[in-house]
Amino acid sequence: MTSDKLTALEGLISQIALGNRSAFSQLYDATSAKLLAVCLRVLKERAAAEDAMQEVYVKVWKNADRYQVTGHSPMTWLITIARNTAIDRLRAQKPVSDIADYNDRIAAPTLTPEQSVIAASDASRVVQCLNTLDDDRRDAITGAYLDGKSYKELSAQFTVPLNTMRTWLRRGLAALKECMAQ
């Protein structure tokens, strides 16, 4: 996203904190496709993802005053809310299938042709950057952020201490951020 779009999102969040319904509608229009994709990645089913999305936007409406401009993208804040909400819903369900089996189950939200091209370009860039990481770091990041695994589950999977896993993820995300900025 360009800095103009990020600034616009920050402004919308500020207006939402003041109870501006129009700003809320604009934020929804600008972010719903991406947040639905995040929920779909975790929950696998469109209906469940849409339910999670409703909960995400209720949380945004109620907690917009907690958003702080820190130099990080407001999309990071929104994606974190979406991901955590979806994971909470997933954990509340009884396991039906292996959560790691996500490749064939991702339903794409309806996008405009322009959004499809941008999303494909972004996805390609993320994959390229992920491939620059060591295999275990890449697998840990995809496990945490695509498969919805907890840090504890990942530390057990890779047989490393919990704090080591947190360090792997933090450094891996920093490396991805640097790669994406190039």
C-alpha positions as CSV (number, residue, x, y, z in Angstrom):
1,M,0.0,0.0,0.0
2,T,1.2,3.5,-0.7
3,S,1.8,5.9,2.1
4,D,-1.3,8.0,1.0
5,K,-3.5,4.9,1.4
6,L,-2.0,4.2,4.8
7,T,-2.5,7.8,5.9
8,A,-6.1,7.6,4.7
9,L,-6.7,4.4,6.6
10,E,-5.2,6.0,9.8
11,G,-7.6,9.0,9.3
12,L,-10.6,6.7,8.9
13,I,-9.7,4.8,12.1
14,S,-9.4,8.1,13.9
15,Q,-12.8,9.1,12.6
16,I,-14.3,5.7,13.6
17,A,-12.9,6.3,17.2
18,L,-15.2,9.4,17.2
19,G,-18.2,7.4,16.1
20,N,-18.2,8.4,12.4
21,R,-20.3,5.8,10.5
22,S,-19.3,7.0,7.1
23,A,-15.6,6.5,7.9
24,F,-16.5,3.0,9.1
25,S,-18.2,2.3,5.8
26,Q,-15.2,3.6,3.9
27,L,-12.8,1.5,6.0
28,Y,-14.9,-1.6,5.4
29,D,-14.9,-1.0,1.6
30,A,-11.1,-0.4,1.6
31,T,-10.2,-3.4,3.7
32,S,-12.9,-6.1,3.7
33,A,-11.4,-8.1,0.7
34,K,-8.0,-8.5,2.4
35,L,-9.4,-9.2,5.8
36,L,-11.8,-11.8,4.4
37,A,-8.9,-13.5,2.8
38,V,-7.1,-13.6,6.1
39,C,-10.1,-15.2,7.8
40,L,-10.6,-17.6,4.9
41,R,-6.9,-18.7,5.2
42,V,-7.5,-19.7,8.8
43,L,-11.1,-20.9,8.8
44,K,-11.3,-22.5,5.3
45,E,-15.1,-22.0,5.0
46,R,-16.6,-18.9,3.5
47,A,-19.6,-18.8,5.9
48,A,-17.3,-19.1,9.0
49,A,-15.0,-16.5,7.6
50,E,-17.8,-14.0,6.9
51,D,-19.0,-14.5,10.5
52,A,-15.5,-13.9,11.8
53,M,-15.4,-10.7,9.6
54,Q,-18.5,-9.4,11.2
55,E,-16.9,-9.9,14.6
56,V,-13.6,-8.2,13.3
57,Y,-15.5,-5.1,12.3
58,V,-17.4,-5.0,15.6
59,K,-14.0,-5.1,17.3
60,V,-12.7,-2.3,15.1
61,W,-15.7,-0.1,15.8
62,K,-15.4,-0.7,19.6
63,N,-11.6,-0.4,19.8
64,A,-10.7,2.2,17.2
65,D,-9.7,4.5,20.0
66,R,-7.0,2.1,21.0
67,Y,-5.2,2.3,17.6
68,Q,-2.0,4.3,17.8
69,V,0.0,5.6,14.9
70,T,3.4,4.0,15.5
71,G,4.8,4.0,12.0
72,H,3.4,0.6,11.3
73,S,0.8,0.0,8.7
74,P,-2.8,0.3,10.0
75,M,-3.4,-2.8,7.9
76,T,-1.1,-4.7,10.2
77,W,-3.4,-3.7,13.1
78,L,-6.5,-4.8,11.1
79,I,-5.0,-8.0,9.9
80,T,-3.9,-8.9,13.4
81,I,-7.5,-8.4,14.7
82,A,-8.8,-10.6,11.8
83,R,-6.2,-13.3,12.2
84,N,-6.7,-13.5,16.0
85,T,-10.5,-13.5,15.7
86,A,-10.3,-16.3,13.1
87,I,-7.9,-18.3,15.2
88,D,-10.1,-17.9,18.3
89,R,-13.1,-19.2,16.3
90,L,-11.0,-22.1,14.9
91,R,-9.9,-23.1,18.4
92,A,-13.5,-22.9,19.7
93,Q,-14.5,-25.5,17.0
94,K,-13.9,-29.2,17.3
95,P,-11.1,-30.2,14.9
96,V,-12.6,-31.4,11.6
97,S,-9.5,-31.7,9.5
98,D,-5.8,-30.9,9.5
99,I,-5.4,-27.2,9.7
100,A,-2.1,-27.5,7.7
101,D,-4.1,-28.6,4.7
102,Y,-4.9,-25.1,3.4
103,N,-3.6,-25.0,-0.1
104,D,-6.7,-26.5,-1.9
105,R,-9.3,-24.9,0.4
106,I,-8.7,-21.2,0.1
107,A,-11.7,-19.5,-1.5
108,A,-10.8,-16.2,-3.0
109,P,-13.0,-13.2,-2.3
110,T,-14.6,-11.5,-5.2
111,L,-12.1,-8.9,-6.5
112,T,-12.1,-6.4,-9.3
113,P,-9.7,-7.2,-12.2
114,E,-7.4,-4.4,-10.9
115,Q,-7.5,-5.8,-7.3
116,S,-6.8,-9.3,-8.7
117,V,-3.6,-8.1,-10.5
118,I,-2.4,-6.2,-7.4
119,A,-3.2,-9.2,-5.1
120,A,-1.3,-11.6,-7.5
121,S,1.7,-9.3,-7.6
122,D,1.7,-8.9,-3.8
123,A,1.3,-12.7,-3.4
124,S,4.2,-13.3,-5.8
125,R,6.4,-10.9,-4.0
126,V,5.6,-12.4,-0.6
127,V,6.4,-15.9,-1.9
128,Q,9.7,-14.6,-3.3
129,C,10.6,-13.1,0.0
130,L,9.5,-16.2,1.9
131,N,11.8,-18.2,-0.2
132,T,14.8,-16.1,0.9
133,L,14.4,-17.4,4.4
134,D,15.9,-20.6,5.9
135,D,13.5,-23.5,5.6
136,D,12.7,-23.8,9.3
137,R,12.1,-20.0,9.6
138,R,9.8,-20.0,6.6
139,D,7.9,-23.0,7.9
140,A,7.5,-21.4,11.3
141,I,6.2,-18.2,9.8
142,T,3.7,-20.0,7.5
143,G,2.7,-22.2,10.4
144,A,2.0,-19.2,12.6
145,Y,0.5,-16.8,10.1
146,L,-1.1,-19.0,7.5
147,D,-2.0,-22.2,9.4
148,G,-2.9,-20.5,12.7
149,K,-0.6,-22.5,14.9
150,S,0.3,-21.1,18.3
151,Y,3.9,-20.3,19.3
152,K,3.7,-23.2,21.7
153,E,2.6,-25.6,19.0
154,L,5.4,-24.4,16.7
155,S,8.1,-24.6,19.5
156,A,7.0,-28.2,20.0
157,Q,7.0,-28.9,16.3
158,F,10.5,-27.6,15.8
159,T,11.8,-28.7,19.2
160,V,13.0,-25.3,20.3
161,P,12.2,-23.3,23.4
162,L,9.2,-21.0,23.2
163,N,11.3,-17.8,23.4
164,T,13.5,-19.1,20.5
165,M,10.4,-19.6,18.4
166,R,9.3,-16.0,19.2
167,T,12.7,-14.8,18.2
168,W,12.6,-16.8,14.9
169,L,9.2,-15.3,14.1
170,R,10.2,-11.8,15.0
171,R,13.4,-11.9,13.0
172,G,11.7,-13.7,10.1
173,L,9.0,-11.1,9.9
174,A,11.7,-8.3,10.0
175,A,13.5,-10.0,7.2
176,L,10.3,-10.3,5.2
177,K,9.5,-6.6,5.8
178,E,13.0,-5.6,4.6
179,C,12.7,-7.8,1.5
180,M,9.2,-6.4,0.7
181,A,10.5,-2.9,1.1
182,Q,13.2,-3.4,-1.6
